[in-house]
Amino acid sequence: MIICLSASCNDFIDVIPKGNTIPETVDDLGKMMNLGTFSEEYSLSEISYDISIAGLYCDDYNVTQDPAQSYYMLNYVPAVVTMVTWGDPAETSDMFWNGLYKSNYIANYVLENIDEVKDGVAYDRSEVKGRALVHRAMNYFLLVNLYSKSYNHSTASSDPGVPLVLEPSLSAQLPRASVEEVYKQIVEDLNLAVTLLKTELPETHNIPGLAAAYALRSRVCLWMQNYDQAYADASKAIESGASLIDYNTCSQVLPPYGPMAGINGYPKPAAINPEYIYARNNTEVLPALYTDRMMAIVDTENDLRYTLFSYYVNGVLQMFYNHLSNSGISSGEIWITKAEAALRKSNPDVAEAVSTLDELRINRIKSDAYQPTSISDNDLLLKEILNERRREVRLCELSFFNVKRLNQDPSTARAMKRTCLGGEY
């Protein structure tokens, strides 16, 4: 299998700084990962490739099918049609594959050279290496969950994963590694990263710090059903500075057009939003609608994730927006991972699961409507935690990955279906 698709091979060369320099110092390699579309502070660099639109693979969402609407995309964005009908990505340009392997090229270039270049002034060698490892680990988590079956202990060693390219090659020809081998590499990268990273939360969150490394390892362990480690790492990520915004302190700007103009108390871009401890954000909003099955678990009156980030015209819901579409890691995900892992770990802690869940909910529900969780049955509590995950981690690729993960277990599986373009898929 050839990793570098012809449409993007030449673009990979652009990673190396143009003009007069091949990276010679730690600073050169650090800047390679951080310089981006706008500025170093708010970098949307190619290493931070965003696939949040892949959330449309999840049947919790749909796109408007009314050509009269301003955000009608089905007539001119082939990739959107592919996603909402679960078509073959090869029929359009597979932008996710190209973008993530291009990001890996940058990370691999840094990792191959970081131990050989001269010391820098602005960048620390260990920090730069740790950041590259987190970027690569995230890329492989996204790749293996897009293009392979979700992790299953019984079959991971034989399930085809994705090619593991661990050097900056432009034309590597490698077979698909197994899902187990890909996850092993992800864990190895993150285990090393947490020993190298010293900064818990960099000033701008497009740069992954120690909190992001713990949070990503927590996610990976959750997917591998290693709930004890997932709980421990989620707790460490919170201790390292992950924080929640109380949505009761936020308000729409210029109602009813708030999500387009921004939310008071909810900083843009994602790189400076305290809830995004690892920002992979290339688009401000993802236009989509909740489907009936998603609406069935949403309190449209009191859940501020719905009321704040919905766009109405003349009282009619036109489009739903995520709070900054993001393929990185948000604090809300960490809290809900900790709650789920607390309930599923080898010595389940129901009280901790409930208190963690409520720490999240009290920041998401209108104050005058909030009620503490009173569920005592473990099965019902797990169901509520999983529904809370759907409400919190929404309109991004993780919502789709989560369905795939839960479908490994018959007790949490649900078939996906969607009515679109006159047919049912």
C-alpha positions in Angstrom: 0.0 0.0 0.0 1.4 3.4 -1.0 1.0 5.9 1.8 1.7 9.1 -0.2 -1.2 9.6 -2.6 -0.3 11.4 -5.7 -2.5 14.4 -5.1 -0.6 15.3 -2.0 3.0 14.1 -2.4 4.4 17.3 -3.7 2.7 19.3 -0.9 4.7 17.3 1.7 7.8 19.0 0.5 6.4 22.3 1.7 6.8 21.1 5.3 10.5 21.9 5.1 11.0 25.7 5.5 11.4 27.4 2.2 14.3 29.6 1.2 17.6 29.1 2.9 17.3 26.6 5.6 17.1 22.9 6.5 16.3 22.7 10.2 19.5 22.8 12.2 18.3 23.7 15.7 15.6 22.6 18.2 14.0 26.0 17.5 13.7 25.2 13.8 11.9 21.9 14.6 9.7 23.5 17.2 8.6 26.2 14.8 8.0 23.6 12.0 5.2 22.2 14.2 3.8 25.5 15.4 3.8 28.1 12.6 0.5 28.0 10.9 -2.2 29.7 8.9 -2.5 32.9 11.0 0.3 33.2 13.5 2.4 31.2 15.9 0.0 32.1 18.7 -3.1 30.8 17.1 -1.6 28.2 14.8 -3.7 26.0 12.6 -0.7 24.3 11.2 -0.8 21.2 9.0 0.4 19.0 11.9 -2.8 20.0 13.7 -5.0 18.5 10.9 -8.7 18.6 11.8 -11.2 15.9 10.7 -14.1 17.1 12.8 -16.4 17.1 9.8 -16.2 13.3 10.0 -18.7 13.6 12.8 -21.3 13.5 9.9 -20.6 9.8 9.7 -22.5 9.5 13.0 -26.3 9.2 12.6 -26.9 11.6 15.5 -26.6 14.3 12.8 -27.7 15.2 9.4 -27.3 18.2 7.0 -30.1 20.2 5.6 -31.7 18.8 2.5 -33.5 22.0 1.6 -31.6 23.7 -1.3 -33.1 27.0 -0.3 -31.1 27.0 3.0 -27.9 29.0 3.0 -25.9 26.0 4.3 -27.1 23.4 1.8 -24.0 21.4 1.0 -25.3 18.3 -0.8 -25.1 19.8 -4.2 -21.4 20.9 -4.1 -19.5 19.1 -1.5 -19.1 15.5 -2.6 -17.3 14.5 0.6 -20.4 15.4 2.6 -22.6 13.2 0.4 -20.2 10.4 0.9 -20.3 10.8 4.7 -24.1 11.1 5.1 -24.7 8.1 2.9 -21.7 6.1 4.2 -20.3 5.9 0.7 -16.8 4.9 -0.4 -14.3 7.7 0.4 -12.2 6.6 -2.7 -15.0 8.0 -4.9 -14.0 11.5 -3.8 -10.7 12.8 -2.6 -9.9 11.1 0.7 -8.8 14.3 2.4 -8.7 12.6 5.9 -6.1 10.0 4.8 -4.0 12.6 3.0 -4.1 15.2 5.7 -3.3 12.8 8.6 -0.4 11.1 6.9 0.9 14.6 5.9 0.7 15.5 9.6 2.6 12.3 10.4 5.3 13.3 8.0 6.0 16.4 9.9 5.9 14.6 13.3 8.3 11.9 11.9 10.6 14.5 10.5 10.9 16.2 13.9 11.4 12.9 15.7 14.1 11.7 13.3 16.1 14.9 13.7 15.4 16.1 17.3 18.3 14.3 18.9 20.8 15.4 16.3 20.2 19.2 15.9 21.8 21.9 18.0 20.2 23.3 21.1 17.6 26.1 20.7 16.8 29.3 22.5 13.0 29.4 22.5 12.3 25.7 22.5 13.3 22.9 24.8 14.4 19.6 23.2 12.4 17.3 25.4 9.3 19.4 25.0 9.5 19.5 21.2 10.0 15.7 21.1 7.1 15.1 23.4 4.8 17.3 21.4 5.7 15.5 18.2 4.9 12.2 19.9 1.5 13.4 21.0 0.7 14.7 17.5 1.7 11.3 16.0 -0.3 9.4 18.5 -3.4 11.4 17.8 -2.9 11.0 14.1 -2.8 7.2 14.4 -5.8 7.2 16.8 -7.8 9.1 14.2 -6.6 7.0 11.3 -7.2 3.6 12.9 -10.7 4.5 14.1 -11.7 5.9 10.7 -10.3 3.1 8.5 -10.5 0.0 10.7 -12.7 -1.8 13.1 -12.9 -0.4 16.7 -10.5 -2.1 19.1 -11.6 -5.5 20.2 -9.5 -7.7 22.5 -10.5 -10.8 20.8 -9.8 -9.7 17.2 -7.4 -6.8 17.4 -4.3 -8.9 16.5 -5.9 -10.0 13.2 -8.1 -7.0 12.3 -6.4 -4.9 9.6 -5.5 -1.5 10.9 -3.5 1.2 8.9 0.1 1.3 7.7 2.5 2.4 10.4 4.9 5.0 8.9 7.4 5.9 11.5 10.0 7.8 9.4 9.6 10.9 7.2 9.1 8.9 3.9 7.3 10.4 0.9 6.7 7.1 -0.8 6.6 4.4 1.9 5.0 1.2 0.7 3.9 -0.8 3.7 1.1 -3.3 4.5 -1.6 -2.5 6.9 -0.5 -3.2 10.5 -3.0 -4.9 12.7 -5.3 -2.8 14.9 -3.4 -4.1 17.9 0.0 -3.0 16.5 -1.3 0.5 15.8 -2.6 0.8 19.3 0.7 -0.5 20.7 2.5 2.2 18.8 0.1 4.9 20.1 0.6 3.8 23.7 4.4 3.7 23.3 4.4 7.2 21.9 2.2 8.5 24.7 4.2 6.7 27.4 7.3 8.4 26.3 5.6 11.7 25.8 4.5 11.9 29.5 8.1 11.5 30.6 9.3 14.3 28.3 6.7 17.0 28.6 7.1 19.5 31.5 4.6 22.1 30.6 1.1 21.0 31.7 -0.9 23.5 29.6 1.0 25.6 27.0 -0.3 29.2 26.7 -1.9 28.3 23.4 -3.5 24.9 23.2 -2.7 24.1 19.6 0.5 23.0 21.3 0.0 19.7 23.2 1.3 19.7 26.8 1.3 17.2 29.6 -2.4 17.5 30.3 -3.1 16.7 26.6 -0.8 13.6 26.7 -2.6 12.3 29.8 -6.0 13.0 28.3 -5.2 11.3 25.0 -3.8 8.2 26.8 -7.0 8.2 28.9 -9.1 8.1 25.7 -6.9 5.4 24.1 -7.2 3.2 27.3 -10.9 3.7 27.3 -11.1 2.4 23.8 -8.9 -0.6 24.8 -11.2 -1.3 27.8 -8.3 -0.6 30.2 -10.6 1.3 32.5 -8.3 1.5 35.5 -5.7 3.3 33.5 -8.3 5.5 31.7 -9.5 6.6 35.1 -6.0 7.4 36.4 -5.0 9.3 33.3 -8.3 11.3 33.2 -7.7 12.3 36.8 -4.1 13.3 36.0 -5.3 15.5 33.1 -7.7 17.3 35.3 -5.0 17.7 38.0 -2.8 19.1 35.2 -5.1 22.0 34.6 -8.0 20.9 32.4 -11.0 23.1 33.3 -14.6 23.6 32.4 -16.5 26.8 31.4 -19.8 27.3 33.2 -22.1 27.8 30.3 -24.5 29.7 32.7 -21.9 32.5 32.4 -22.1 32.6 28.6 -24.5 34.3 26.3 -25.1 34.6 22.5 -23.8 37.6 20.7 -26.4 39.6 18.9 -29.3 37.0 19.2 -30.4 35.1 17.3 -27.2 35.0 15.3 -24.9 34.2 18.2 -23.2 31.0 17.0 -22.1 32.8 13.8 -20.8 35.9 15.7 -19.5 34.1 18.7 -20.5 33.4 22.3 -19.8 35.8 25.1 -17.6 34.0 27.7 -16.6 31.4 25.2 -13.3 32.4 23.6 -12.4 32.0 20.0 -10.2 30.6 18.5 -9.9 27.2 20.1 -6.2 27.7 20.8 -7.1 30.2 23.5 -10.3 28.5 24.8 -9.6 27.0 28.2 -11.9 24.0 27.4 -9.7 22.9 24.5 -6.6 21.5 26.1 -5.5 20.2 22.7 -6.8 22.2 19.8 -7.0 20.8 16.3 -9.4 23.3 14.8 -9.5 24.3 11.2 -13.1 25.4 11.0 -15.0 27.6 13.4 -18.4 25.8 13.0 -19.8 22.7 11.4 -23.3 23.2 10.0 -25.5 20.2 10.9 -28.8 19.3 12.4 -29.6 16.9 15.2 -31.5 13.8 14.0 -34.6 12.6 15.8 -32.6 10.0 17.8 -30.3 12.7 19.1 -33.1 15.0 19.9 -34.7 12.3 22.0 -31.9 12.6 24.6 -31.5 16.4 24.6 -33.3 18.8 26.9 -33.9 21.6 24.4 -35.1 23.9 27.1 -32.4 23.6 29.7 -29.3 22.1 28.1 -27.1 25.1 27.3 -25.1 23.0 24.8 -28.2 23.2 22.7 -29.7 26.6 23.5 -26.4 28.5 23.3 -25.1 26.9 20.1 -28.2 26.7 18.0 -28.9 29.2 15.2 -32.5 30.4 14.7 -34.1 32.6 12.1 -37.5 34.1 12.9 -37.9 31.5 15.6 -37.2 28.5 13.3 -34.2 26.3 13.9 -32.0 26.6 10.7 -28.8 25.0 11.7 -27.0 23.5 14.7 -23.4 24.4 15.4 -20.8 22.7 17.5 -18.9 24.8 20.0 -15.9 25.2 17.7 -15.5 21.9 15.7 -12.3 20.3 16.9 -10.4 17.1 16.4 -8.3 17.6 19.5 -9.4 17.1 23.1 -11.9 19.1 25.1 -12.1 19.2 28.9 -15.7 17.9 28.8 -14.5 14.7 27.2 -12.0 14.2 30.0 -14.7 14.5 32.7 -17.1 12.1 31.0 -14.2 9.6 30.4 -13.4 9.8 34.1 -17.1 9.1 35.0 -17.4 6.2 32.6 -14.1 4.7 33.7 -14.9 5.1 37.4 -18.0 3.0 36.9 -16.3 0.3 34.7 -12.9 -0.1 36.4 -12.0 -3.2 38.3 -13.2 -1.8 41.6 -16.2 0.3 40.4 -16.7 3.6 42.3 -20.3 4.6 41.8 -20.1 7.6 44.0 -17.1 8.9 42.0 -18.9 8.3 38.7 -21.9 10.3 39.9 -19.9 13.2 41.3 -17.8 13.4 38.2 -20.8 13.3 35.9 -22.5 16.1 38.0 -19.3 18.2 37.9 -19.8 18.3 34.1 -23.6 18.7 34.2 -23.7 21.6 36.6 -21.6 23.5 34.0 -23.9 22.6 31.2 -27.5 22.8 32.5 -29.4 26.0 33.3 -28.8 26.7 37.0 -32.5 27.0 37.9 -33.2 23.6 36.2 -30.2 21.6 37.4 -30.8 18.5 39.5 -28.1 16.2 40.9 -28.0 12.7 39.4 -30.0 10.3 41.6 -29.5 7.1 39.6 -28.3 4.2 41.8 -28.7 1.3 39.3 -25.3 0.7 37.6 -26.8 -0.2 34.2 -29.0 2.8 34.2 -26.1 5.0 35.4 -23.9 3.7 32.6 -26.6 4.5 30.0 -27.0 8.0 31.4 -23.2 8.5 31.2 -23.1 7.3 27.6 -26.0 9.6 26.7 -24.1 12.5 28.4 -21.1 11.6 26.2 -23.2 11.9 23.1 -24.4 15.4 24.3 -21.0 16.6 25.3 -18.7 15.2 22.5 -20.8 16.2 19.6 -20.5 17.1 16.0 -16.9 15.8 15.7 -15.3 12.6 14.6 -15.3 11.2 18.2 -19.1 10.9 18.2 -18.8 8.4 15.3 -15.9 6.6 16.8 -17.9 6.3 20.0 -20.7 4.4 18.2 -18.2 2.0 16.7 -16.6 1.5 20.2 -19.9 0.7 21.9 -21.1 -1.5 19.0 -18.4 -4.0 20.1 -20.6 -4.8 23.1 -24.1 -6.1 22.4 -25.4 -4.5 25.6 -24.5 -1.0 24.3 -24.7 -1.6 20.5 -27.2 0.3 18.3 -27.6 0.1 14.5 -27.0 3.3 12.6 -29.4 4.5 10.0 -30.1 7.8 8.3 -32.8 9.0 5.8 -31.2 11.3 3.3 -31.5 12.3 -0.4 -34.7 10.3 -0.7 -33.4 7.0 0.6 -32.6 5.2 3.8 -29.0 4.3 4.5 
